[in-house]
Amino acid sequence: MTAQTQTNPEPVNAVKAERRSSWAIIMRVIPYLWPADKAWVKYRVVIAMAALLLSKLIGTYTPFLYRDAVDTLSANGVSDLVLGAVGLTVAYGVARIMSNGLQQLRDAVFAKVGQRALRILALETFNHIHRLSMRYHITRKTGGLSRIIERGVKGVDFLLRFMLFSVGPLILELLLVAGILFFWFDWQYLAVIVVTIGLYVWFTFAVTEWRVKLRRQMNDQDTDANQKAIDSLLNFETVKYFGAEQREADRYDTAMRGYEHAALLTNYSLAFLNFGQAVIISIGLIIVMVLAAMGVERGELTVGDFVMVNAFMIQITMPLNFLGTVYREIRQSLVDMGEMFDLLEQPAEINDKPNAMNLAVHGGNIRLSNVSFGYNPDRPILQNVSIDVPAGQTVAIVGSSGSGKSTIGRLLFRFYDVSGGSLTIDGQDVRDITQKSLHDSIGVVPQDTVLFNDTIYYNIAYGRDGATKEEVEKAARDAQIHDFILSLPEGYETPVGERGLKLSGGEKQRVGIARTLLKNPPILLLDEATSALDTETEQGIQEALDRAAEGRTVITIAHRLSTIADADQIVVLEKGHVVEQGTHDELWAKGGRYYALWTMQQSSEE
C-alpha cells in the first residue's frame, strides 16, 4: 500500500500540470484575439461569433423544414397550405445556403484577426531569438530551432480556427439538438444521444491521448532527421572532402527509419480510432432510428418526424467524426505552442539596464581592468586581465590556442558580460550602455566572413541600412574588390551562394571588409581576419585592413605574428593571463614568450 501511495500521485500530478500548462498556453493566445488597444479586432471577433451563432440556429431549424416537406408529400401528413411541398423544399435549400454562407462570412471576417495574431507571434519569436545570448545559440541546433518556430506558429493557427469554429460550435449544436429531442420527442432519445456522445468522447479522448504520445515521438524523429539533413548540407564541402556521402545518407536514413516507424504507428492508431468512432455512432444512430420507427408504427410520430430525427443524428455525427482529429490536433498544437512559448520565455542573458545610455565615442579608448571570465564557472578563460588600448592606436593580442584571445573580442562586443573587473570604452562601462549603440560603434572582420545567400551588392550594403550605390562602391574600392566585382558577368548583382560559397576565401574577406568599411565604425575588431588565407592573398587583404584601420582604434586578434609587427602595442596572452606587453622590437629584445612564438612561426614557414 505504501509503495502504491508513493507512486500513484506522480502521473496524476503530471496530468494536472499538463492541464494547467494547456490552459496557460490558451490564456497566452487570448490577448491576441482581444487586444485592449485594437477595437477593430474586437469588432471582427464579435461579428464572426454572431455569424457563427446565427448559422447554428438556422442549421438547427433546417431539419424542421425537411420534416414538413416530407409530411406534406406523404399520405400521413397534412398539406401545408401556405408554402406547399415545393415551397418547403426551396425554404430548406435556402436555409442550408444561408447556414453555409454565414459560416463563410464568419471565416472571412475572422481571417484578418487570425493572420494578425500569427504575424505578431512569429515576429515576436523571431525578435526574441535574436535577443538571446550567444551561449544559447551555440548550444542549439538551427534545424531544430526552425522547426519549433514553424510548428508553433502552425499550432496557433490551428488553435485559433478550431477552438473557436469547431469545438465551440459543436458544443452549441449538441446542446440545441439535445434540447429539441428532449422537448419535441421523448427523454429516451436524449438518453441515447447522451450515452452515445459520452461513449464517443471517452473513446476518442482515450485513443487520442495514446496517439498524442505517438505523434510526439514522430515529431522528435522528424526534428532529428531535419537537424541531420541541415547539418549535412551546411557542411557540404566537408562531406565531399571525406567521401562521406553514403555515411551521411545512412545517418539520415536511420533518423528517417525512426520517423517511418512512428508514422506507421500513428496511421494504424488512426484507423483504429476511425473504426471505433464509426461503430459507436452507428449503434447510437440505429437505436434512435428504431425508437423513431416504433413511434411511427404506433402513430405517435409522422414519417417526417422519422426523417427529422435521422437528419438531426446526421447533423451531430458529422462534426463528431472530426472530434478525434480536432482534439488530437489541438493537443498537438498545445504541445507545439508550448515549445514555442518556452522559447519565448528563455531569458536573454545580456540585457540593457533600465536607464542605459547610448555609447558616446570621443576617441575610442578601450580599457580592460582586471577582467575575469569563463564560459563555465568551473573553467576560467580570462583571469585578472588588464589591457589599455589608447584611442586611435592598434593593439594586437596574440597567444597560443585557448589562451583567451577571441574571448576578449566577444566581451568587447558584449556577447557575454565579464564575471569580474570591467571593460570600458572612453570610460563608459559596456554594461551601462545600450547594446545597439555599442554594436553600432564596433566593426568586426572575423576569420571566416559569412555572407547572406544574396548578391554581392546586398552583402556589402548590409553594412549600413540605407546606404547609396556610390557609398557601396566606395567601400568596395577601399576594400580593393571593386575591380574584381566589375569583372564578373553580373557585376554587383552576382549571387554569392549560401554562406558565400561561390566566392573564394579572399574574395569573401574583401566583401566582409567592404561591409565593415561601409558601416564606418570608430572601433575595429579584427578577429584573426587573415589566418585562413594563403600568404599571397593575405598580403592583399592586409593592405585593405591597413586602410580600414586608418583613424580608428583597432584590436587585432592575430595568429600570424608577421601581420601585427607594426602594431602600436602587442599583448601576449597565455592561459588567460597577460604575460608580456610592448612593441614588436621590445618583445623581441626581451626574448620571452613572444620571441618564442615568433621564432617558432618563422621556422615553420621556412
C-alpha positions as CSV (number, residue, x, y, z in Angstrom):
1,M,0.0,0.0,0.0
2,T,2.8,2.4,0.9
3,A,4.5,1.8,-2.4
4,Q,1.3,2.5,-4.3
5,T,0.6,5.6,-2.3
6,Q,4.1,6.9,-3.2
7,T,3.9,6.1,-6.9
8,N,0.3,6.8,-7.9
9,P,0.2,10.6,-7.4
10,E,3.0,11.2,-9.9
11,P,1.1,10.6,-13.1
12,V,-2.0,12.3,-11.6
13,N,0.2,15.4,-10.8
14,A,1.7,15.2,-14.3
15,V,-1.8,15.3,-15.9
16,K,-2.8,18.2,-13.7
17,A,0.4,20.0,-14.5
18,E,-0.2,19.4,-18.2
19,R,-3.8,20.7,-18.0
20,R,-2.6,23.8,-16.2
21,S,0.1,24.2,-18.8
22,S,-2.5,23.9,-21.6
23,W,-4.8,26.5,-20.0
24,A,-1.8,28.8,-19.6
25,I,-1.0,28.4,-23.3
26,I,-4.6,29.2,-24.3
27,M,-4.7,32.2,-22.0
28,R,-1.5,33.5,-23.7
29,V,-3.2,33.4,-27.0
30,I,-6.4,35.2,-25.9
31,P,-4.8,38.7,-25.8
32,Y,-4.0,38.4,-29.5
33,L,-7.7,37.8,-30.2
34,W,-9.0,40.6,-27.8
35,P,-6.3,43.3,-27.7
36,A,-7.1,46.2,-25.5
37,D,-5.9,48.8,-28.0
38,K,-7.4,47.4,-31.2
39,A,-11.1,48.0,-31.4
40,W,-11.3,46.7,-35.0
41,V,-10.1,43.3,-33.8
42,K,-12.9,43.1,-31.2
43,Y,-15.5,44.1,-33.8
44,R,-14.4,41.4,-36.1
45,V,-14.4,38.8,-33.4
46,V,-17.9,39.8,-32.3
47,I,-19.2,39.8,-35.9
48,A,-17.7,36.3,-36.5
49,M,-19.2,35.0,-33.3
50,A,-22.6,36.4,-34.3
51,A,-22.4,34.9,-37.7
52,L,-21.5,31.6,-36.1
53,L,-24.4,31.6,-33.7
54,L,-26.9,32.6,-36.4
55,S,-25.5,29.9,-38.7
56,K,-26.1,27.2,-36.0
57,L,-29.6,28.4,-35.2
58,I,-30.5,28.2,-38.9
59,G,-28.8,24.9,-39.2
60,T,-30.7,23.5,-36.2
61,Y,-34.1,24.7,-37.7
62,T,-33.4,23.2,-41.1
63,P,-34.5,19.6,-40.2
64,F,-37.9,21.0,-39.3
65,L,-38.4,22.3,-42.9
66,Y,-37.2,18.9,-44.1
67,R,-39.8,17.2,-41.9
68,D,-42.6,19.5,-43.0
69,A,-41.7,18.8,-46.7
70,V,-41.8,15.1,-46.2
71,D,-45.1,15.2,-44.2
72,T,-46.7,17.4,-46.9
73,L,-45.7,14.8,-49.6
74,S,-46.7,11.8,-47.5
75,A,-50.2,10.5,-47.1
76,N,-49.8,10.6,-43.3
77,G,-49.1,14.3,-43.2
78,V,-51.3,17.4,-43.5
79,S,-50.5,19.5,-46.6
80,D,-49.0,22.9,-45.8
81,L,-51.4,25.4,-47.3
82,V,-49.0,28.3,-47.2
83,L,-45.8,27.0,-48.7
84,G,-46.6,23.6,-50.1
85,A,-44.1,20.8,-50.7
86,V,-42.2,22.8,-53.3
87,G,-42.0,25.9,-51.2
88,L,-40.8,23.9,-48.1
89,T,-38.2,22.2,-50.2
90,V,-37.0,25.6,-51.5
91,A,-37.0,27.0,-48.0
92,Y,-35.0,24.0,-46.8
93,G,-32.4,24.7,-49.6
94,V,-32.3,28.4,-48.8
95,A,-31.8,27.7,-45.1
96,R,-28.8,25.4,-45.9
97,I,-27.4,28.1,-48.2
98,M,-27.7,30.7,-45.5
99,S,-26.2,28.5,-42.9
100,N,-23.2,27.8,-45.2
101,G,-23.0,31.4,-46.3
102,L,-22.8,32.6,-42.7
103,Q,-20.0,30.1,-42.0
104,Q,-18.0,31.5,-44.9
105,L,-18.7,35.1,-43.7
106,R,-17.5,34.1,-40.3
107,D,-14.3,32.7,-41.7
108,A,-13.8,35.8,-44.0
109,V,-14.4,38.3,-41.1
110,F,-12.1,36.4,-38.7
111,A,-9.3,35.7,-41.2
112,K,-7.7,39.1,-40.6
113,V,-7.8,38.7,-36.9
114,G,-6.1,35.3,-37.1
115,Q,-3.4,36.3,-39.6
116,R,-2.6,39.4,-37.5
117,A,-2.1,37.1,-34.4
118,L,0.1,34.8,-36.4
119,R,2.2,37.6,-37.8
120,I,2.7,39.3,-34.4
121,L,3.6,36.0,-32.7
122,A,6.0,35.0,-35.4
123,L,7.7,38.4,-35.3
124,E,7.8,38.3,-31.5
125,T,9.5,34.9,-31.6
126,F,11.9,36.0,-34.4
127,N,12.9,39.1,-32.5
128,H,13.3,37.2,-29.2
129,I,15.6,34.6,-30.9
130,H,17.9,37.5,-31.9
131,R,17.9,38.8,-28.4
132,L,19.0,35.5,-26.9
133,S,22.7,35.2,-25.9
134,M,25.5,33.7,-27.9
135,R,25.6,31.0,-25.2
136,Y,22.1,29.9,-26.1
137,H,22.7,29.8,-29.8
138,I,25.8,27.8,-29.7
139,T,24.0,25.1,-27.7
140,R,21.0,24.8,-30.0
141,K,20.7,23.2,-33.5
142,T,19.4,25.6,-36.2
143,G,17.3,22.9,-37.8
144,G,15.5,22.1,-34.5
145,L,15.0,25.7,-33.7
146,S,13.4,26.5,-37.0
147,R,11.1,23.5,-36.7
148,I,10.0,24.7,-33.2
149,I,9.0,28.1,-34.6
150,E,7.3,26.6,-37.7
151,R,5.3,24.1,-35.7
152,G,4.5,26.7,-33.0
153,V,3.0,29.2,-35.5
154,K,1.0,26.5,-37.2
155,G,-0.2,25.4,-33.8
156,V,-1.5,28.9,-33.1
157,D,-3.3,29.0,-36.5
158,F,-5.0,25.6,-35.8
159,L,-6.0,26.5,-32.3
160,L,-7.5,29.8,-33.4
161,R,-9.6,28.2,-36.1
162,F,-10.7,25.0,-34.5
163,M,-11.1,26.1,-30.9
164,L,-13.4,28.9,-32.0
165,F,-15.0,27.3,-35.1
166,S,-15.1,23.6,-34.4
167,V,-15.2,22.8,-30.7
168,G,-17.4,25.8,-29.6
169,P,-19.9,25.3,-32.4
170,L,-20.0,21.6,-31.8
171,I,-20.9,22.0,-28.2
172,L,-23.6,24.6,-29.1
173,E,-25.1,22.4,-31.7
174,L,-25.2,19.4,-29.4
175,L,-27.0,21.4,-26.8
176,L,-29.6,22.7,-29.2
177,V,-30.2,19.2,-30.8
178,A,-30.4,17.6,-27.3
179,G,-33.0,20.2,-26.2
180,I,-35.1,19.7,-29.3
181,L,-35.1,15.9,-28.9
182,F,-36.0,16.1,-25.2
183,F,-38.9,18.6,-25.6
184,W,-40.1,17.6,-29.0
185,F,-39.9,13.8,-28.7
186,D,-39.0,11.9,-25.6
187,W,-36.4,11.6,-22.8
188,Q,-35.4,8.2,-24.3
189,Y,-34.0,9.9,-27.4
190,L,-32.0,12.3,-25.2
191,A,-30.7,9.4,-23.1
192,V,-29.5,7.5,-26.2
193,I,-27.8,10.7,-27.6
194,V,-26.1,11.5,-24.2
195,V,-24.8,7.9,-23.8
196,T,-23.7,7.7,-27.4
197,I,-21.9,11.0,-27.3
198,G,-20.4,10.2,-23.8
199,L,-19.0,6.9,-25.1
200,Y,-17.8,8.5,-28.3
201,V,-16.0,11.3,-26.5
202,W,-14.5,8.9,-23.9
203,F,-13.2,6.6,-26.7
204,T,-12.0,9.4,-28.8
205,F,-10.1,11.1,-26.0
206,A,-8.6,7.9,-24.7
207,V,-7.3,6.8,-28.0
208,T,-6.2,10.3,-28.9
209,E,-4.1,10.5,-25.7
210,W,-2.3,7.5,-26.9
211,R,-1.9,8.9,-30.4
212,V,-0.6,12.2,-29.0
213,K,2.3,10.3,-27.4
214,L,2.9,8.6,-30.8
215,R,2.7,12.0,-32.6
216,R,5.2,13.4,-30.1
217,Q,7.7,10.6,-30.9
218,M,7.1,11.2,-34.6
219,N,7.8,14.9,-34.1
220,D,11.1,14.1,-32.3
221,Q,12.2,11.8,-35.1
222,D,11.2,14.4,-37.7
223,T,13.2,17.1,-35.8
224,D,16.2,14.7,-35.6
225,A,16.1,13.9,-39.3
226,N,15.7,17.6,-40.2
227,Q,18.7,18.5,-38.0
228,K,20.9,15.9,-39.6
229,A,19.8,17.0,-43.1
230,I,20.5,20.7,-42.5
231,D,23.8,19.9,-40.7
232,S,24.9,17.8,-43.6
233,L,24.0,20.4,-46.2
234,L,25.7,23.2,-44.3
235,N,28.9,21.0,-44.2
236,F,28.6,20.0,-47.9
237,E,32.3,20.6,-48.6
238,T,33.4,18.6,-45.6
239,V,31.2,15.7,-46.7
240,K,32.8,15.8,-50.1
241,Y,36.4,16.0,-48.7
242,F,36.0,12.8,-46.8
243,G,33.8,11.0,-49.3
244,A,31.2,10.6,-46.7
245,E,28.1,10.9,-48.9
246,Q,27.0,7.3,-48.1
247,R,27.8,7.8,-44.4
248,E,25.6,10.9,-44.3
249,A,22.9,9.1,-46.2
250,D,23.0,6.3,-43.7
251,R,22.7,8.7,-40.8
252,Y,19.7,10.4,-42.4
253,D,18.1,7.1,-43.3
254,T,18.5,5.9,-39.7
255,A,16.7,9.0,-38.5
256,M,14.0,8.6,-41.2
257,R,13.6,5.0,-40.3
258,G,12.7,6.0,-36.8
259,Y,10.2,8.6,-38.3
260,E,8.8,5.9,-40.5
261,H,8.1,3.6,-37.6
262,A,6.5,6.3,-35.5
263,A,4.4,7.5,-38.6
264,L,3.2,3.9,-39.2
265,L,2.1,3.6,-35.6
266,T,0.3,6.9,-35.9
267,N,-1.5,5.7,-39.1
268,Y,-2.5,2.4,-37.5
269,S,-3.9,4.1,-34.4
270,L,-5.9,6.5,-36.7
271,A,-7.5,3.5,-38.4
272,F,-8.4,2.0,-35.0
273,L,-9.8,5.4,-33.9
274,N,-11.9,5.9,-37.0
275,F,-13.4,2.4,-36.9
276,G,-14.2,2.6,-33.2
277,Q,-15.9,6.0,-33.7
278,A,-18.0,4.6,-36.6
279,V,-19.1,1.7,-34.5
280,I,-20.3,3.8,-31.6
281,I,-22.0,6.4,-33.8
282,S,-23.7,3.7,-35.9
283,I,-25.1,1.9,-32.8
284,G,-26.4,5.1,-31.4
285,L,-28.0,6.0,-34.8
286,I,-29.6,2.6,-35.1
287,I,-31.1,2.8,-31.6
288,V,-32.5,6.3,-32.2
289,M,-33.9,5.4,-35.6
290,V,-35.5,2.2,-34.1
291,L,-37.2,4.3,-31.4
292,A,-38.5,6.7,-34.1
293,A,-39.7,3.8,-36.3
294,M,-41.6,2.4,-33.4
295,G,-43.2,5.8,-32.7
296,V,-44.3,6.0,-36.4
297,E,-45.8,2.5,-36.1
298,R,-47.7,3.5,-33.0
299,G,-49.0,6.6,-34.8
300,E,-47.2,8.9,-32.3
301,L,-44.8,10.2,-34.9
302,T,-45.1,11.0,-38.6
303,V,-42.8,9.9,-41.4
304,G,-41.5,13.5,-41.4
305,D,-40.6,13.1,-37.7
306,F,-38.7,9.9,-38.5
307,V,-36.8,11.8,-41.3
308,M,-36.1,14.8,-39.0
309,V,-34.6,12.5,-36.3
310,N,-32.4,11.0,-38.9
311,A,-31.4,14.5,-40.1
312,F,-30.6,15.6,-36.5
313,M,-28.4,12.5,-35.9
314,I,-26.5,13.0,-39.1
315,Q,-26.2,16.7,-38.3
316,I,-24.5,16.0,-34.9
317,T,-22.5,12.9,-36.0
318,M,-20.8,14.7,-38.9
319,P,-18.9,17.2,-36.7
320,L,-18.3,14.4,-34.1
321,N,-16.5,12.5,-36.8
322,F,-13.8,15.2,-36.8
323,L,-13.7,15.4,-33.0
324,G,-10.8,12.9,-32.7
325,T,-8.8,14.8,-35.3
326,V,-9.6,18.1,-33.8
327,Y,-8.8,17.0,-30.3
328,R,-5.5,15.4,-31.4
329,E,-4.5,18.5,-33.4
330,I,-5.5,20.8,-30.5
331,R,-3.4,18.7,-28.1
332,Q,-0.5,18.6,-30.6
333,S,-0.9,22.3,-31.2
334,L,-0.7,23.0,-27.5
335,V,2.5,20.9,-27.4
336,D,4.0,22.8,-30.3
337,M,2.9,26.1,-28.9
338,G,4.2,25.2,-25.5
339,E,7.7,24.6,-27.1
340,M,7.4,28.0,-28.9
341,F,6.3,29.8,-25.7
342,D,9.1,28.1,-23.8
343,L,11.4,29.6,-26.4
344,L,9.9,33.0,-25.8
345,E,10.3,32.6,-22.1
346,Q,14.0,31.8,-22.4
347,P,15.7,34.8,-20.6
348,A,18.0,37.0,-22.6
349,E,21.3,36.6,-20.8
350,I,22.5,40.1,-21.9
351,N,20.0,42.9,-21.3
352,D,20.2,46.7,-21.3
353,K,19.9,48.3,-17.9
354,P,16.7,50.3,-17.4
355,N,18.4,53.6,-17.7
356,A,21.1,52.6,-20.1
357,M,22.6,55.5,-22.2
358,N,23.9,55.4,-25.7
359,L,27.7,55.0,-26.1
360,A,29.4,58.3,-26.8
361,V,32.7,57.6,-28.5
362,H,35.1,60.5,-28.1
363,G,38.3,58.8,-29.3
364,G,37.8,55.1,-28.8
365,N,40.0,54.3,-25.8
366,I,39.3,50.7,-24.7
367,R,40.3,49.5,-21.3
368,L,40.1,46.1,-19.7
369,S,40.6,46.4,-15.9
370,N,41.2,43.1,-14.0
371,V,38.8,41.3,-16.3
372,S,37.9,37.7,-15.4
373,F,35.6,35.5,-17.4
374,G,34.7,31.8,-18.1
375,Y,32.1,30.3,-20.3
376,N,31.6,27.8,-17.4
377,P,32.1,28.8,-13.8
378,D,34.4,25.9,-13.2
379,R,36.6,26.7,-16.2
380,P,38.0,30.3,-16.2
381,I,39.2,31.6,-19.5
382,L,40.5,35.1,-18.6
383,Q,41.9,35.9,-15.1
384,N,42.6,39.4,-14.0
385,V,43.5,40.7,-17.5
386,S,44.3,44.3,-17.8
387,I,44.8,45.9,-21.3
388,D,44.8,49.6,-22.3
389,V,44.1,50.4,-25.9
390,P,44.7,54.1,-26.5
391,A,42.3,56.0,-28.8
392,G,43.3,55.7,-32.5
393,Q,46.0,53.1,-31.9
394,T,46.3,49.5,-33.0
395,V,46.8,46.8,-30.3
396,A,47.4,43.2,-31.2
397,I,46.5,40.3,-29.0
398,V,48.5,37.1,-29.6
399,G,49.0,33.8,-27.9
400,S,48.5,30.1,-28.3
401,S,45.1,28.5,-29.0
402,G,42.9,28.6,-25.9
403,S,44.7,31.5,-24.3
404,G,41.5,33.7,-24.5
405,K,42.2,35.9,-27.5
406,S,38.9,35.6,-29.2
407,T,37.1,35.8,-25.9
408,I,38.2,39.4,-25.4
409,G,36.6,40.2,-28.8
410,R,33.3,38.6,-27.7
411,L,33.4,40.5,-24.4
412,L,34.0,43.8,-26.2
413,F,31.0,43.2,-28.4
414,R,29.2,42.1,-25.3
415,F,28.1,38.7,-26.4
416,Y,28.9,37.9,-22.8
417,D,29.4,40.0,-19.6
418,V,32.6,39.9,-17.7
419,S,32.3,38.0,-14.4
420,G,34.9,40.2,-12.7
421,G,36.6,43.5,-13.4
422,S,35.3,46.0,-16.0
423,L,35.6,46.7,-19.7
424,T,35.2,50.4,-20.7
425,I,35.1,52.5,-23.9
426,D,36.1,56.1,-23.3
427,G,35.4,55.5,-19.6
428,Q,31.9,54.0,-20.1
429,D,31.3,50.5,-18.9
430,V,29.9,48.4,-21.7
431,R,27.3,47.0,-19.2
432,D,25.9,50.5,-18.6
433,I,25.3,51.4,-22.3
434,T,22.7,50.2,-24.8
435,Q,23.8,47.2,-26.9
436,K,22.6,48.8,-30.1
437,S,24.9,51.8,-29.7
438,L,27.8,49.5,-28.7
439,H,27.3,47.4,-31.8
440,D,26.9,50.4,-34.0
441,S,30.3,51.6,-32.8
442,I,32.3,48.4,-33.4
443,G,33.1,46.9,-36.8
444,V,34.1,43.2,-36.8
445,V,36.1,41.4,-39.5
446,P,36.1,37.7,-38.4
447,Q,38.3,34.9,-39.5
448,D,35.5,33.4,-41.7
449,T,33.2,36.0,-43.2
450,V,29.7,34.5,-43.5
451,L,27.6,36.1,-46.3
452,F,23.9,36.0,-47.0
453,N,22.6,33.9,-49.9
454,D,22.1,37.1,-52.0
455,T,24.0,39.4,-54.3
456,I,27.4,40.9,-53.6
457,Y,25.8,44.3,-53.6
458,Y,23.3,43.2,-50.9
459,N,26.1,41.8,-48.7
460,I,28.2,45.0,-48.9
461,A,25.2,47.2,-48.4
462,Y,24.3,45.2,-45.3
463,G,26.9,47.2,-43.5
464,R,24.7,50.3,-43.3
465,D,20.9,50.4,-43.8
466,G,20.0,52.9,-46.5
467,A,23.5,53.3,-48.0
468,T,23.6,54.7,-51.5
469,K,25.1,52.9,-54.5
470,E,28.0,55.3,-54.6
471,E,28.8,54.6,-50.9
472,V,28.7,50.9,-51.5
473,E,31.1,51.2,-54.5
474,K,33.5,53.4,-52.5
475,A,33.6,50.8,-49.7
476,A,34.3,48.1,-52.3
477,R,37.2,50.3,-53.7
478,D,38.6,50.8,-50.3
479,A,38.5,47.1,-49.7
480,Q,40.2,46.5,-53.1
481,I,37.4,44.4,-54.5
482,H,35.6,46.8,-56.8
483,D,37.6,45.9,-59.9
484,F,37.0,42.2,-59.3
485,I,33.3,42.7,-59.0
486,L,33.1,44.6,-62.2
487,S,34.9,41.8,-64.0
488,L,32.1,39.4,-63.1
489,P,29.3,39.0,-65.8
490,E,26.6,40.2,-63.4
491,G,28.8,42.7,-61.5
492,Y,27.4,43.7,-58.2
493,E,24.3,41.6,-58.8
494,T,26.3,38.4,-58.7
495,P,24.8,35.9,-56.3
496,V,27.3,34.7,-53.7
497,G,25.6,31.4,-52.8
498,E,24.7,30.0,-49.4
499,R,27.2,31.3,-46.8
500,G,29.2,32.9,-49.8
501,L,30.4,29.6,-51.1
502,K,30.6,30.9,-54.7
503,L,33.4,33.2,-53.7
504,S,37.0,32.3,-52.7
505,G,38.2,32.9,-49.1
506,G,40.0,36.1,-50.1
507,E,37.0,37.4,-52.0
508,K,34.7,36.8,-49.1
509,Q,37.1,38.5,-46.7
510,R,37.2,41.6,-49.0
511,V,33.4,41.7,-49.1
512,G,33.4,41.5,-45.4
513,I,35.9,44.3,-45.1
514,A,33.9,46.4,-47.5
515,R,30.8,45.8,-45.4
516,T,32.6,46.9,-42.3
517,L,34.0,50.0,-44.0
518,L,30.6,51.0,-45.1
519,K,29.4,50.7,-41.5
520,N,32.2,53.2,-40.7
521,P,32.7,52.4,-37.0
522,P,35.2,54.3,-34.8
523,I,36.4,50.9,-33.3
524,L,37.6,48.0,-35.4
525,L,37.9,44.4,-34.2
526,L,40.0,42.1,-36.5
527,D,39.4,38.5,-35.2
528,E,42.2,36.5,-37.0
529,A,40.9,38.1,-40.2
530,T,43.7,36.6,-42.4
531,S,44.7,33.4,-40.6
532,A,42.6,31.2,-43.0
533,L,44.2,32.7,-46.2
534,D,47.3,31.9,-48.1
535,T,50.3,34.2,-47.9
536,E,49.8,36.0,-51.2
537,T,46.1,36.6,-50.6
538,E,46.9,37.6,-47.0
539,Q,49.2,40.4,-48.2
540,G,46.4,41.9,-50.4
541,I,43.9,41.6,-47.6
542,Q,46.3,43.1,-45.1
543,E,46.6,46.2,-47.3
544,A,42.9,46.6,-47.3
545,L,42.8,46.1,-43.5
546,D,45.6,48.7,-43.0
547,R,43.5,51.1,-45.0
548,A,40.4,50.2,-42.9
549,A,42.3,50.8,-39.7
550,E,43.3,54.4,-40.5
551,G,41.9,56.9,-38.0
552,R,40.3,54.1,-35.9
553,T,41.0,52.3,-32.6
554,V,41.9,48.7,-33.7
555,I,42.1,45.5,-31.7
556,T,43.7,42.8,-33.8
557,I,43.5,39.2,-32.6
558,A,46.2,37.6,-34.6
559,H,47.5,34.1,-35.3
560,R,50.2,35.1,-37.8
561,L,52.6,37.3,-35.9
562,S,54.1,38.8,-39.1
563,T,50.8,40.6,-39.7
564,I,50.9,42.6,-36.5
565,A,54.6,43.5,-36.3
566,D,53.8,47.2,-36.9
567,A,51.1,47.3,-34.2
568,D,51.5,50.2,-31.7
569,Q,51.3,47.6,-28.9
570,I,51.3,43.8,-28.7
571,V,49.8,41.9,-25.8
572,V,50.8,38.2,-25.2
573,L,48.2,36.0,-23.5
574,E,48.8,32.6,-22.0
575,K,46.2,30.6,-20.2
576,G,44.1,33.6,-19.6
577,H,46.9,35.8,-18.2
578,V,48.8,38.7,-19.8
579,V,52.4,37.5,-19.7
580,E,54.0,40.2,-21.9
581,Q,53.2,43.6,-23.3
582,G,55.0,46.0,-25.6
583,T,56.1,46.8,-29.1
584,H,57.5,44.2,-31.5
585,D,61.0,45.4,-31.0
586,E,60.6,45.5,-27.2
587,L,59.2,42.0,-27.0
588,W,61.8,40.6,-29.5
589,A,64.6,42.0,-27.4
590,K,63.1,40.6,-24.3
591,G,63.5,37.1,-25.6
592,G,60.4,35.8,-23.8
593,R,57.2,34.2,-24.9
594,Y,56.6,36.4,-27.9
595,Y,60.1,35.7,-29.1
596,A,59.5,32.0,-28.8
597,L,56.2,32.2,-30.7
598,W,57.9,34.4,-33.5
599,T,60.8,32.0,-33.8
600,M,58.5,29.0,-33.9
601,Q,56.4,30.5,-36.7
602,Q,59.3,31.7,-38.8
603,S,60.9,28.2,-38.6
604,S,57.6,26.6,-39.6
605,E,57.2,28.9,-42.6
606,E,60.7,28.3,-43.7
